[in-house]
Amino acid sequence: MERPWIGLKELADLFGLTLGSIRNAIAEQRFPVPTYKLGKRVVADKHVVEQFFASRRADGLKQITRRA
């Protein structure tokens, strides 16, 4: 079974942040994707992260189609 979650290191890579920056964003509740504790790990649901990027992609596509 594939992992249904993404750890902090992978999230940091996906969002182009350092591990410290992502931890700060989560602690300050300004990270755009909800996270939760799984044992000692802080993780995000893989499908939620995928939907976040799909939504951002859709917003970007709307912007370029309005300009055309």
mmCIF file as Biopython writes it, N, C-alpha, C and O atoms, coordinates in Angstrom:
data_model
#
loop_
_atom_site.group_PDB
_atom_site.id
_atom_site.type_symbol
_atom_site.label_atom_id
_atom_site.label_alt_id
_atom_site.label_comp_id
_atom_site.label_asym_id
_atom_site.label_entity_id
_atom_site.label_seq_id
_atom_site.pdbx_PDB_ins_code
_atom_site.Cartn_x
_atom_site.Cartn_y
_atom_site.Cartn_z
_atom_site.occupancy
_atom_site.B_iso_or_equiv
_atom_site.auth_seq_id
_atom_site.auth_asym_id
_atom_site.pdbx_PDB_model_num
ATOM 1   N N  . MET A ? 1  ? 0.840  -1.191 0.000   1.0 0.0 1  A 1 
ATOM 2   C CA . MET A ? 1  ? 0.000  0.000  0.000   1.0 0.0 1  A 1 
ATOM 3   C C  . MET A ? 1  ? 0.882  1.250  0.000   1.0 0.0 1  A 1 
ATOM 4   O O  . MET A ? 1  ? 1.852  1.344  0.752   1.0 0.0 1  A 1 
ATOM 5   N N  . GLU A ? 2  ? 0.535  2.171  -0.829  1.0 0.0 2  A 1 
ATOM 6   C CA . GLU A ? 2  ? 1.253  3.438  -0.903  1.0 0.0 2  A 1 
ATOM 7   C C  . GLU A ? 2  ? 0.896  4.308  0.301   1.0 0.0 2  A 1 
ATOM 8   O O  . GLU A ? 2  ? -0.245 4.303  0.763   1.0 0.0 2  A 1 
ATOM 9   N N  . ARG A ? 3  ? 1.877  5.051  0.799   1.0 0.0 3  A 1 
ATOM 10  C CA . ARG A ? 3  ? 1.634  5.952  1.934   1.0 0.0 3  A 1 
ATOM 11  C C  . ARG A ? 3  ? 0.568  6.983  1.575   1.0 0.0 3  A 1 
ATOM 12  O O  . ARG A ? 3  ? 0.649  7.602  0.514   1.0 0.0 3  A 1 
ATOM 13  N N  . PRO A ? 4  ? -0.423 7.180  2.431   1.0 0.0 4  A 1 
ATOM 14  C CA . PRO A ? 4  ? -1.453 8.183  2.150   1.0 0.0 4  A 1 
ATOM 15  C C  . PRO A ? 4  ? -1.073 9.588  2.637   1.0 0.0 4  A 1 
ATOM 16  O O  . PRO A ? 4  ? -1.876 10.515 2.534   1.0 0.0 4  A 1 
ATOM 17  N N  . TRP A ? 5  ? 0.127  9.747  3.157   1.0 0.0 5  A 1 
ATOM 18  C CA . TRP A ? 5  ? 0.547  11.023 3.698   1.0 0.0 5  A 1 
ATOM 19  C C  . TRP A ? 5  ? 1.899  11.436 3.140   1.0 0.0 5  A 1 
ATOM 20  O O  . TRP A ? 5  ? 2.622  10.634 2.551   1.0 0.0 5  A 1 
ATOM 21  N N  . ILE A ? 6  ? 2.226  12.731 3.344   1.0 0.0 6  A 1 
ATOM 22  C CA . ILE A ? 6  ? 3.499  13.299 2.909   1.0 0.0 6  A 1 
ATOM 23  C C  . ILE A ? 6  ? 4.166  13.911 4.139   1.0 0.0 6  A 1 
ATOM 24  O O  . ILE A ? 6  ? 3.538  14.669 4.878   1.0 0.0 6  A 1 
ATOM 25  N N  . GLY A ? 7  ? 5.422  13.585 4.352   1.0 0.0 7  A 1 
ATOM 26  C CA . GLY A ? 7  ? 6.167  14.118 5.491   1.0 0.0 7  A 1 
ATOM 27  C C  . GLY A ? 7  ? 6.665  15.531 5.246   1.0 0.0 7  A 1 
ATOM 28  O O  . GLY A ? 7  ? 6.562  16.061 4.139   1.0 0.0 7  A 1 
ATOM 29  N N  . LEU A ? 8  ? 7.204  16.131 6.296   1.0 0.0 8  A 1 
ATOM 30  C CA . LEU A ? 8  ? 7.646  17.521 6.223   1.0 0.0 8  A 1 
ATOM 31  C C  . LEU A ? 8  ? 8.744  17.758 5.190   1.0 0.0 8  A 1 
ATOM 32  O O  . LEU A ? 8  ? 8.713  18.758 4.472   1.0 0.0 8  A 1 
ATOM 33  N N  . LYS A ? 9  ? 9.706  16.856 5.109   1.0 0.0 9  A 1 
ATOM 34  C CA . LYS A ? 9  ? 10.809 17.040 4.153   1.0 0.0 9  A 1 
ATOM 35  C C  . LYS A ? 9  ? 10.272 17.107 2.724   1.0 0.0 9  A 1 
ATOM 36  O O  . LYS A ? 9  ? 10.657 17.980 1.946   1.0 0.0 9  A 1 
ATOM 37  N N  . GLU A ? 10 ? 9.384  16.181 2.393   1.0 0.0 10 A 1 
ATOM 38  C CA . GLU A ? 10 ? 8.801  16.166 1.050   1.0 0.0 10 A 1 
ATOM 39  C C  . GLU A ? 10 ? 7.918  17.393 0.818   1.0 0.0 10 A 1 
ATOM 40  O O  . GLU A ? 10 ? 7.918  17.964 -0.272  1.0 0.0 10 A 1 
ATOM 41  N N  . LEU A ? 11 ? 7.163  17.797 1.848   1.0 0.0 11 A 1 
ATOM 42  C CA . LEU A ? 11 ? 6.347  19.012 1.729   1.0 0.0 11 A 1 
ATOM 43  C C  . LEU A ? 11 ? 7.228  20.230 1.488   1.0 0.0 11 A 1 
ATOM 44  O O  . LEU A ? 11 ? 6.915  21.078 0.652   1.0 0.0 11 A 1 
ATOM 45  N N  . ALA A ? 12 ? 8.334  20.311 2.229   1.0 0.0 12 A 1 
ATOM 46  C CA . ALA A ? 12 ? 9.256  21.434 2.055   1.0 0.0 12 A 1 
ATOM 47  C C  . ALA A ? 12 ? 9.777  21.474 0.620   1.0 0.0 12 A 1 
ATOM 48  O O  . ALA A ? 12 ? 9.856  22.545 0.019   1.0 0.0 12 A 1 
ATOM 49  N N  . ASP A ? 13 ? 10.130 20.321 0.073   1.0 0.0 13 A 1 
ATOM 50  C CA . ASP A ? 13 ? 10.605 20.265 -1.309  1.0 0.0 13 A 1 
ATOM 51  C C  . ASP A ? 13 ? 9.518  20.699 -2.289  1.0 0.0 13 A 1 
ATOM 52  O O  . ASP A ? 13 ? 9.785  21.464 -3.216  1.0 0.0 13 A 1 
ATOM 53  N N  . LEU A ? 14 ? 8.299  20.214 -2.085  1.0 0.0 14 A 1 
ATOM 54  C CA . LEU A ? 14 ? 7.191  20.548 -2.983  1.0 0.0 14 A 1 
ATOM 55  C C  . LEU A ? 14 ? 6.875  22.041 -2.989  1.0 0.0 14 A 1 
ATOM 56  O O  . LEU A ? 14 ? 6.573  22.618 -4.033  1.0 0.0 14 A 1 
ATOM 57  N N  . PHE A ? 15 ? 6.948  22.657 -1.810  1.0 0.0 15 A 1 
ATOM 58  C CA . PHE A ? 15 ? 6.591  24.063 -1.688  1.0 0.0 15 A 1 
ATOM 59  C C  . PHE A ? 15 ? 7.788  24.993 -1.823  1.0 0.0 15 A 1 
ATOM 60  O O  . PHE A ? 15 ? 7.633  26.212 -1.750  1.0 0.0 15 A 1 
ATOM 61  N N  . GLY A ? 16 ? 8.976  24.437 -2.018  1.0 0.0 16 A 1 
ATOM 62  C CA . GLY A ? 16 ? 10.169 25.258 -2.189  1.0 0.0 16 A 1 
ATOM 63  C C  . GLY A ? 16 ? 10.577 25.989 -0.917  1.0 0.0 16 A 1 
ATOM 64  O O  . GLY A ? 16 ? 11.065 27.118 -0.970  1.0 0.0 16 A 1 
ATOM 65  N N  . LEU A ? 17 ? 10.375 25.342 0.222   1.0 0.0 17 A 1 
ATOM 66  C CA . LEU A ? 17 ? 10.710 25.932 1.510   1.0 0.0 17 A 1 
ATOM 67  C C  . LEU A ? 17 ? 11.780 25.100 2.202   1.0 0.0 17 A 1 
ATOM 68  O O  . LEU A ? 17 ? 11.992 23.933 1.870   1.0 0.0 17 A 1 
ATOM 69  N N  . THR A ? 18 ? 12.446 25.718 3.164   1.0 0.0 18 A 1 
ATOM 70  C CA . THR A ? 18 ? 13.348 24.934 4.001   1.0 0.0 18 A 1 
ATOM 71  C C  . THR A ? 18 ? 12.516 24.217 5.055   1.0 0.0 18 A 1 
ATOM 72  O O  . THR A ? 18 ? 11.355 24.560 5.277   1.0 0.0 18 A 1 
ATOM 73  N N  . LEU A ? 19 ? 13.099 23.242 5.690   1.0 0.0 19 A 1 
ATOM 74  C CA . LEU A ? 19 ? 12.407 22.501 6.736   1.0 0.0 19 A 1 
ATOM 75  C C  . LEU A ? 19 ? 12.040 23.441 7.894   1.0 0.0 19 A 1 
ATOM 76  O O  . LEU A ? 19 ? 10.952 23.333 8.461   1.0 0.0 19 A 1 
ATOM 77  N N  . GLY A ? 20 ? 12.936 24.349 8.238   1.0 0.0 20 A 1 
ATOM 78  C CA . GLY A ? 20 ? 12.654 25.317 9.291   1.0 0.0 20 A 1 
ATOM 79  C C  . GLY A ? 20 ? 11.504 26.245 8.928   1.0 0.0 20 A 1 
ATOM 80  O O  . GLY A ? 20 ? 10.651 26.540 9.765   1.0 0.0 20 A 1 
ATOM 81  N N  . SER A ? 21 ? 11.482 26.702 7.689   1.0 0.0 21 A 1 
ATOM 82  C CA . SER A ? 21 ? 10.412 27.600 7.244   1.0 0.0 21 A 1 
ATOM 83  C C  . SER A ? 21 ? 9.055  26.917 7.273   1.0 0.0 21 A 1 
ATOM 84  O O  . SER A ? 21 ? 8.059  27.519 7.674   1.0 0.0 21 A 1 
ATOM 85  N N  . ILE A ? 22 ? 9.018  25.666 6.851   1.0 0.0 22 A 1 
ATOM 86  C CA . ILE A ? 22 ? 7.733  24.961 6.841   1.0 0.0 22 A 1 
ATOM 87  C C  . ILE A ? 22 ? 7.261  24.704 8.268   1.0 0.0 22 A 1 
ATOM 88  O O  . ILE A ? 22 ? 6.065  24.786 8.550   1.0 0.0 22 A 1 
ATOM 89  N N  . ARG A ? 23 ? 8.189  24.394 9.165   1.0 0.0 23 A 1 
ATOM 90  C CA . ARG A ? 23 ? 7.811  24.202 10.579  1.0 0.0 23 A 1 
ATOM 91  C C  . ARG A ? 23 ? 7.266  25.499 11.170  1.0 0.0 23 A 1 
ATOM 92  O O  . ARG A ? 23 ? 6.277  25.486 11.903  1.0 0.0 23 A 1 
ATOM 93  N N  . ASN A ? 24 ? 7.916  26.621 10.848  1.0 0.0 24 A 1 
ATOM 94  C CA . ASN A ? 24 ? 7.444  27.918 11.334  1.0 0.0 24 A 1 
ATOM 95  C C  . ASN A ? 24 ? 6.056  28.238 10.778  1.0 0.0 24 A 1 
ATOM 96  O O  . ASN A ? 24 ? 5.181  28.692 11.515  1.0 0.0 24 A 1 
ATOM 97  N N  . ALA A ? 25 ? 5.857  28.003 9.493   1.0 0.0 25 A 1 
ATOM 98  C CA . ALA A ? 25 ? 4.560  28.282 8.867   1.0 0.0 25 A 1 
ATOM 99  C C  . ALA A ? 25 ? 3.453  27.445 9.507   1.0 0.0 25 A 1 
ATOM 100 O O  . ALA A ? 25 ? 2.350  27.945 9.730   1.0 0.0 25 A 1 
ATOM 101 N N  . ILE A ? 26 ? 3.736  26.192 9.799   1.0 0.0 26 A 1 
ATOM 102 C CA . ILE A ? 26 ? 2.745  25.323 10.442  1.0 0.0 26 A 1 
ATOM 103 C C  . ILE A ? 26 ? 2.458  25.818 11.853  1.0 0.0 26 A 1 
ATOM 104 O O  . ILE A ? 26 ? 1.298  25.904 12.257  1.0 0.0 26 A 1 
ATOM 105 N N  . ALA A ? 27 ? 3.509  26.144 12.607  1.0 0.0 27 A 1 
ATOM 106 C CA . ALA A ? 27 ? 3.340  26.614 13.986  1.0 0.0 27 A 1 
ATOM 107 C C  . ALA A ? 27 ? 2.549  27.914 14.040  1.0 0.0 27 A 1 
ATOM 108 O O  . ALA A ? 27 ? 1.766  28.131 14.965  1.0 0.0 27 A 1 
ATOM 109 N N  . GLU A ? 28 ? 2.754  28.786 13.042  1.0 0.0 28 A 1 
ATOM 110 C CA . GLU A ? 28 ? 2.065  30.078 12.994  1.0 0.0 28 A 1 
ATOM 111 C C  . GLU A ? 28 ? 0.730  29.993 12.261  1.0 0.0 28 A 1 
ATOM 112 O O  . GLU A ? 28 ? 0.075  31.011 12.038  1.0 0.0 28 A 1 
ATOM 113 N N  . GLN A ? 29 ? 0.332  28.789 11.891  1.0 0.0 29 A 1 
ATOM 114 C CA . GLN A ? 29 ? -0.930 28.512 11.200  1.0 0.0 29 A 1 
ATOM 115 C C  . GLN A ? 29 ? -1.090 29.320 9.912   1.0 0.0 29 A 1 
ATOM 116 O O  . GLN A ? 29 ? -2.176 29.815 9.612   1.0 0.0 29 A 1 
ATOM 117 N N  . ARG A ? 30 ? -0.002 29.447 9.159   1.0 0.0 30 A 1 
ATOM 118 C CA . ARG A ? 30 ? -0.071 30.129 7.868   1.0 0.0 30 A 1 
ATOM 119 C C  . ARG A ? 30 ? 0.335  29.212 6.709   1.0 0.0 30 A 1 
ATOM 120 O O  . ARG A ? 30 ? 0.455  29.665 5.570   1.0 0.0 30 A 1 
ATOM 121 N N  . PHE A ? 31 ? 0.543  27.935 6.997   1.0 0.0 31 A 1 
ATOM 122 C CA . PHE A ? 31 ? 0.827  26.983 5.925   1.0 0.0 31 A 1 
ATOM 123 C C  . PHE A ? 31 ? -0.496 26.696 5.218   1.0 0.0 31 A 1 
ATOM 124 O O  . PHE A ? 31 ? -1.500 26.450 5.886   1.0 0.0 31 A 1 
ATOM 125 N N  . PRO A ? 32 ? -0.524 26.719 3.888   1.0 0.0 32 A 1 
ATOM 126 C CA . PRO A ? 32 ? -1.800 26.650 3.165   1.0 0.0 32 A 1 
ATOM 127 C C  . PRO A ? 32 ? -2.489 25.279 3.152   1.0 0.0 32 A 1 
ATOM 128 O O  . PRO A ? 32 ? -3.629 25.173 2.699   1.0 0.0 32 A 1 
ATOM 129 N N  . VAL A ? 33 ? -1.825 24.245 3.634   1.0 0.0 33 A 1 
ATOM 130 C CA . VAL A ? 33 ? -2.396 22.899 3.636   1.0 0.0 33 A 1 
ATOM 131 C C  . VAL A ? 33 ? -2.463 22.399 5.076   1.0 0.0 33 A 1 
ATOM 132 O O  . VAL A ? 33 ? -1.486 22.525 5.814   1.0 0.0 33 A 1 
ATOM 133 N N  . PRO A ? 34 ? -3.604 21.831 5.491   1.0 0.0 34 A 1 
ATOM 134 C CA . PRO A ? 34 ? -3.679 21.322 6.864   1.0 0.0 34 A 1 
ATOM 135 C C  . PRO A ? 34 ? -2.717 20.162 7.102   1.0 0.0 34 A 1 
ATOM 136 O O  . PRO A ? 34 ? -2.511 19.318 6.230   1.0 0.0 34 A 1 
ATOM 137 N N  . THR A ? 35 ? -2.141 20.138 8.281   1.0 0.0 35 A 1 
ATOM 138 C CA . THR A ? 35 ? -1.227 19.067 8.678   1.0 0.0 35 A 1 
ATOM 139 C C  . THR A ? 35 ? -1.738 18.439 9.965   1.0 0.0 35 A 1 
ATOM 140 O O  . THR A ? 35 ? -2.575 19.012 10.662  1.0 0.0 35 A 1 
ATOM 141 N N  . TYR A ? 36 ? -1.224 17.260 10.267  1.0 0.0 36 A 1 
ATOM 142 C CA . TYR A ? 36 ? -1.607 16.587 11.506  1.0 0.0 36 A 1 
ATOM 143 C C  . TYR A ? 36 ? -0.455 15.729 11.989  1.0 0.0 36 A 1 
ATOM 144 O O  . TYR A ? 36 ? 0.462  15.409 11.233  1.0 0.0 36 A 1 
ATOM 145 N N  . LYS A ? 37 ? -0.516 15.360 13.272  1.0 0.0 37 A 1 
ATOM 146 C CA . LYS A ? 37 ? 0.520  14.516 13.869  1.0 0.0 37 A 1 
ATOM 147 C C  . LYS A ? 37 ? 0.178  13.055 13.611  1.0 0.0 37 A 1 
ATOM 148 O O  . LYS A ? 37 ? -0.968 12.636 13.769  1.0 0.0 37 A 1 
ATOM 149 N N  . LEU A ? 38 ? 1.172  12.297 13.216  1.0 0.0 38 A 1 
ATOM 150 C CA . LEU A ? 38 ? 1.066  10.857 13.029  1.0 0.0 38 A 1 
ATOM 151 C C  . LEU A ? 38 ? 2.213  10.262 13.832  1.0 0.0 38 A 1 
ATOM 152 O O  . LEU A ? 38 ? 3.335  10.151 13.338  1.0 0.0 38 A 1 
ATOM 153 N N  . GLY A ? 39 ? 1.929  9.882  15.062  1.0 0.0 39 A 1 
ATOM 154 C CA . GLY A ? 39 ? 2.999  9.505  15.973  1.0 0.0 39 A 1 
ATOM 155 C C  . GLY A ? 39 ? 3.833  10.728 16.266  1.0 0.0 39 A 1 
ATOM 156 O O  . GLY A ? 39 ? 3.305  11.737 16.733  1.0 0.0 39 A 1 
ATOM 157 N N  . LYS A ? 40 ? 5.126  10.660 16.003  1.0 0.0 40 A 1 
ATOM 158 C CA . LYS A ? 40 ? 6.014  11.813 16.206  1.0 0.0 40 A 1 
ATOM 159 C C  . LYS A ? 40 ? 6.119  12.683 14.962  1.0 0.0 40 A 1 
ATOM 160 O O  . LYS A ? 40 ? 6.668  13.784 15.022  1.0 0.0 40 A 1 
ATOM 161 N N  . ARG A ? 41 ? 5.605  12.209 13.845  1.0 0.0 41 A 1 
ATOM 162 C CA . ARG A ? 41 ? 5.715  12.935 12.576  1.0 0.0 41 A 1 
ATOM 163 C C  . ARG A ? 41 ? 4.591  13.952 12.409  1.0 0.0 41 A 1 
ATOM 164 O O  . ARG A ? 41 ? 3.474  13.760 12.891  1.0 0.0 41 A 1 
ATOM 165 N N  . VAL A ? 42 ? 4.918  15.036 11.715  1.0 0.0 42 A 1 
ATOM 166 C CA . VAL A ? 42 ? 3.908  15.970 11.243  1.0 0.0 42 A 1 
ATOM 167 C C  . VAL A ? 42 ? 3.775  15.700 9.749   1.0 0.0 42 A 1 
ATOM 168 O O  . VAL A ? 42 ? 4.762  15.731 9.014   1.0 0.0 42 A 1 
ATOM 169 N N  . VAL A ? 43 ? 2.549  15.437 9.307   1.0 0.0 43 A 1 
ATOM 170 C CA . VAL A ? 43 ? 2.316  15.044 7.923   1.0 0.0 43 A 1 
ATOM 171 C C  . VAL A ? 43 ? 1.100  15.776 7.362   1.0 0.0 43 A 1 
ATOM 172 O O  . VAL A ? 43 ? 0.336  16.400 8.098   1.0 0.0 43 A 1 
ATOM 173 N N  . ALA A ? 44 ? 0.941  15.685 6.047   1.0 0.0 44 A 1 
ATOM 174 C CA . ALA A ? 44 ? -0.241 16.194 5.360   1.0 0.0 44 A 1 
ATOM 175 C C  . ALA A ? 44 ? -0.792 15.058 4.506   1.0 0.0 44 A 1 
ATOM 176 O O  . ALA A ? 44 ? -0.041 14.229 3.993   1.0 0.0 44 A 1 
ATOM 177 N N  . ASP A ? 45 ? -2.099 15.033 4.365   1.0 0.0 45 A 1 
ATOM 178 C CA . ASP A ? 45 ? -2.739 14.023 3.530   1.0 0.0 45 A 1 
ATOM 179 C C  . ASP A ? 45 ? -2.342 14.243 2.069   1.0 0.0 45 A 1 
ATOM 180 O O  . ASP A ? 45 ? -2.427 15.360 1.558   1.0 0.0 45 A 1 
ATOM 181 N N  . LYS A ? 46 ? -1.918 13.197 1.416   1.0 0.0 46 A 1 
ATOM 182 C CA . LYS A ? 46 ? -1.430 13.289 0.038   1.0 0.0 46 A 1 
ATOM 183 C C  . LYS A ? 46 ? -2.501 13.830 -0.908  1.0 0.0 46 A 1 
ATOM 184 O O  . LYS A ? 46 ? -2.197 14.633 -1.790  1.0 0.0 46 A 1 
ATOM 185 N N  . HIS A ? 47 ? -3.757 13.395 -0.729  1.0 0.0 47 A 1 
ATOM 186 C CA . HIS A ? 47 ? -4.838 13.846 -1.613  1.0 0.0 47 A 1 
ATOM 187 C C  . HIS A ? 47 ? -5.161 15.325 -1.399  1.0 0.0 47 A 1 
ATOM 188 O O  . HIS A ? 47 ? -5.507 16.033 -2.345  1.0 0.0 47 A 1 
ATOM 189 N N  . VAL A ? 48 ? -5.049 15.782 -0.166  1.0 0.0 48 A 1 
ATOM 190 C CA . VAL A ? 48 ? -5.285 17.200 0.123   1.0 0.0 48 A 1 
ATOM 191 C C  . VAL A ? 48 ? -4.216 18.045 -0.561  1.0 0.0 48 A 1 
ATOM 192 O O  . VAL A ? 48 ? -4.525 19.080 -1.151  1.0 0.0 48 A 1 
ATOM 193 N N  . VAL A ? 49 ? -2.972 17.613 -0.484  1.0 0.0 49 A 1 
ATOM 194 C CA . VAL A ? 49 ? -1.870 18.336 -1.144  1.0 0.0 49 A 1 
ATOM 195 C C  . VAL A ? 49 ? -2.087 18.345 -2.657  1.0 0.0 49 A 1 
ATOM 196 O O  . VAL A ? 49 ? -1.905 19.378 -3.301  1.0 0.0 49 A 1 
ATOM 197 N N  . GLU A ? 50 ? -2.470 17.217 -3.222  1.0 0.0 50 A 1 
ATOM 198 C CA . GLU A ? 50 ? -2.734 17.146 -4.663  1.0 0.0 50 A 1 
ATOM 199 C C  . GLU A ? 50 ? -3.866 18.092 -5.056  1.0 0.0 50 A 1 
ATOM 200 O O  . GLU A ? 50 ? -3.782 18.767 -6.082  1.0 0.0 50 A 1 
ATOM 201 N N  . GLN A ? 51 ? -4.922 18.145 -4.247  1.0 0.0 51 A 1 
ATOM 202 C CA . GLN A ? 51 ? -6.042 19.042 -4.537  1.0 0.0 51 A 1 
ATOM 203 C C  . GLN A ? 51 ? -5.641 20.508 -4.406  1.0 0.0 51 A 1 
ATOM 204 O O  . GLN A ? 51 ? -6.132 21.353 -5.155  1.0 0.0 51 A 1 
ATOM 205 N N  . PHE A ? 52 ? -4.759 20.815 -3.466  1.0 0.0 52 A 1 
ATOM 206 C CA . PHE A ? 52 ? -4.260 22.184 -3.325  1.0 0.0 52 A 1 
ATOM 207 C C  . PHE A ? 52 ? -3.584 22.618 -4.625  1.0 0.0 52 A 1 
ATOM 208 O O  . PHE A ? 52 ? -3.872 23.694 -5.150  1.0 0.0 52 A 1 
ATOM 209 N N  . PHE A ? 53 ? -2.684 21.780 -5.141  1.0 0.0 53 A 1 
ATOM 210 C CA . PHE A ? 53 ? -1.978 22.140 -6.367  1.0 0.0 53 A 1 
ATOM 211 C C  . PHE A ? 53 ? -2.901 22.125 -7.580  1.0 0.0 53 A 1 
ATOM 212 O O  . PHE A ? 53 ? -2.716 22.927 -8.495  1.0 0.0 53 A 1 
ATOM 213 N N  . ALA A ? 54 ? -3.879 21.243 -7.609  1.0 0.0 54 A 1 
ATOM 214 C CA . ALA A ? 54 ? -4.859 21.221 -8.710  1.0 0.0 54 A 1 
ATOM 215 C C  . ALA A ? 54 ? -5.671 22.520 -8.700  1.0 0.0 54 A 1 
ATOM 216 O O  . ALA A ? 54 ? -5.949 23.091 -9.755  1.0 0.0 54 A 1 
ATOM 217 N N  . SER A ? 55 ? -6.044 22.978 -7.517  1.0 0.0 55 A 1 
ATOM 218 C CA . SER A ? 55 ? -6.802 24.220 -7.394  1.0 0.0 55 A 1 
ATOM 219 C C  . SER A ? 55 ? -5.970 25.415 -7.852  1.0 0.0 55 A 1 
ATOM 220 O O  . SER A ? 55 ? -6.464 26.294 -8.558  1.0 0.0 55 A 1 
ATOM 221 N N  . ARG A ? 56 ? -4.701 25.438 -7.443  1.0 0.0 56 A 1 
ATOM 222 C CA . ARG A ? 56 ? -3.806 26.522 -7.870  1.0 0.0 56 A 1 
ATOM 223 C C  . ARG A ? 56 ? -3.616 26.510 -9.386  1.0 0.0 56 A 1 
ATOM 224 O O  . ARG A ? 56 ? -3.581 27.561 -10.026 1.0 0.0 56 A 1 
ATOM 225 N N  . ARG A ? 57 ? -3.492 25.306 -9.953  1.0 0.0 57 A 1 
ATOM 226 C CA . ARG A ? 57 ? -3.344 25.153 -11.397 1.0 0.0 57 A 1 
ATOM 227 C C  . ARG A ? 57 ? -4.588 25.697 -12.103 1.0 0.0 57 A 1 
ATOM 228 O O  . ARG A ? 57 ? -4.481 26.429 -13.088 1.0 0.0 57 A 1 
ATOM 229 N N  . ALA A ? 58 ? -5.762 25.335 -11.592 1.0 0.0 58 A 1 
ATOM 230 C CA . ALA A ? 58 ? -7.015 25.797 -12.195 1.0 0.0 58 A 1 
ATOM 231 C C  . ALA A ? 58 ? -7.113 27.318 -12.137 1.0 0.0 58 A 1 
ATOM 232 O O  . ALA A ? 58 ? -7.538 27.952 -13.103 1.0 0.0 58 A 1 
ATOM 233 N N  . ASP A ? 59 ? -6.718 27.908 -11.001 1.0 0.0 59 A 1 
ATOM 234 C CA . ASP A ? 59 ? -6.732 29.370 -10.878 1.0 0.0 59 A 1 
ATOM 235 C C  . ASP A ? 59 ? -5.804 30.010 -11.908 1.0 0.0 59 A 1 
ATOM 236 O O  . ASP A ? 59 ? -6.163 31.004 -12.540 1.0 0.0 59 A 1 
ATOM 237 N N  . GLY A ? 60 ? -4.627 29.447 -12.073 1.0 0.0 60 A 1 
ATOM 238 C CA . GLY A ? 60 ? -3.675 29.974 -13.051 1.0 0.0 60 A 1 
ATOM 239 C C  . GLY A ? 60 ? -4.191 29.866 -14.474 1.0 0.0 60 A 1 
ATOM 240 O O  . GLY A ? 60 ? -4.014 30.781 -15.277 1.0 0.0 60 A 1 
ATOM 241 N N  . LEU A ? 61 ? -4.833 28.738 -14.786 1.0 0.0 61 A 1 
ATOM 242 C CA . LEU A ? 61 ? -5.389 28.562 -16.132 1.0 0.0 61 A 1 
ATOM 243 C C  . LEU A ? 61 ? -6.522 29.551 -16.398 1.0 0.0 61 A 1 
ATOM 244 O O  . LEU A ? 61 ? -6.652 30.059 -17.511 1.0 0.0 61 A 1 
ATOM 245 N N  . LYS A ? 62 ? -7.335 29.826 -15.389 1.0 0.0 62 A 1 
ATOM 246 C CA . LYS A ? 62 ? -8.406 30.811 -15.546 1.0 0.0 62 A 1 
ATOM 247 C C  . LYS A ? 62 ? -7.830 32.176 -15.865 1.0 0.0 62 A 1 
ATOM 248 O O  . LYS A ? 62 ? -8.362 32.901 -16.705 1.0 0.0 62 A 1 
ATOM 249 N N  . GLN A ? 63 ? -6.742 32.528 -15.194 1.0 0.0 63 A 1 
ATOM 250 C CA . GLN A ? 63 ? -6.127 33.841 -15.413 1.0 0.0 63 A 1 
ATOM 251 C C  . GLN A ? 63 ? -5.602 33.991 -16.828 1.0 0.0 63 A 1 
ATOM 252 O O  . GLN A ? 63 ? -5.768 35.045 -17.441 1.0 0.0 63 A 1 
ATOM 253 N N  . ILE A ? 64 ? -4.973 32.952 -17.355 1.0 0.0 64 A 1 
ATOM 254 C CA . ILE A ? 64 ? -4.422 33.102 -18.719 1.0 0.0 64 A 1 
ATOM 255 C C  . ILE A ? 64 ? -5.509 33.004 -19.780 1.0 0.0 64 A 1 
ATOM 256 O O  . ILE A ? 64 ? -5.338 33.556 -20.867 1.0 0.0 64 A 1 
ATOM 257 N N  . THR A ? 65 ? -6.618 32.325 -19.509 1.0 0.0 65 A 1 
ATOM 258 C CA . THR A ? 65 ? -7.686 32.272 -20.503 1.0 0.0 65 A 1 
ATOM 259 C C  . THR A ? 65 ? -8.478 33.559 -20.513 1.0 0.0 65 A 1 
ATOM 260 O O  . THR A ? 65 ? -9.070 33.895 -21.539 1.0 0.0 65 A 1 
ATOM 261 N N  . ARG A ? 66 ? -8.516 34.305 -19.401 1.0 0.0 66 A 1 
ATOM 262 C CA . ARG A ? 66 ? -9.197 35.609 -19.380 1.0 0.0 66 A 1 
ATOM 263 C C  . ARG A ? 66 ? -8.435 36.630 -20.201 1.0 0.0 66 A 1 
ATOM 264 O O  . ARG A ? 66 ? -9.037 37.538 -20.774 1.0 0.0 66 A 1 
ATOM 265 N N  . ARG A ? 67 ? -7.123 36.494 -20.263 1.0 0.0 67 A 1 
ATOM 266 C CA . ARG A ? 67 ? -6.277 37.453 -20.992 1.0 0.0 67 A 1 
ATOM 267 C C  . ARG A ? 67 ? -6.353 37.227 -22.498 1.0 0.0 67 A 1 
ATOM 268 O O  . ARG A ? 67 ? -6.109 38.147 -23.278 1.0 0.0 67 A 1 
ATOM 269 N N  . ALA A ? 68 ? -6.686 36.023 -22.905 1.0 0.0 68 A 1 
ATOM 270 C CA . ALA A ? 68 ? -6.663 35.700 -24.343 1.0 0.0 68 A 1 
ATOM 271 C C  . ALA A ? 68 ? -7.845 36.287 -25.078 1.0 0.0 68 A 1 
ATOM 272 O O  . ALA A ? 68 ? -7.970 36.106 -26.289 1.0 0.0 68 A 1 
#
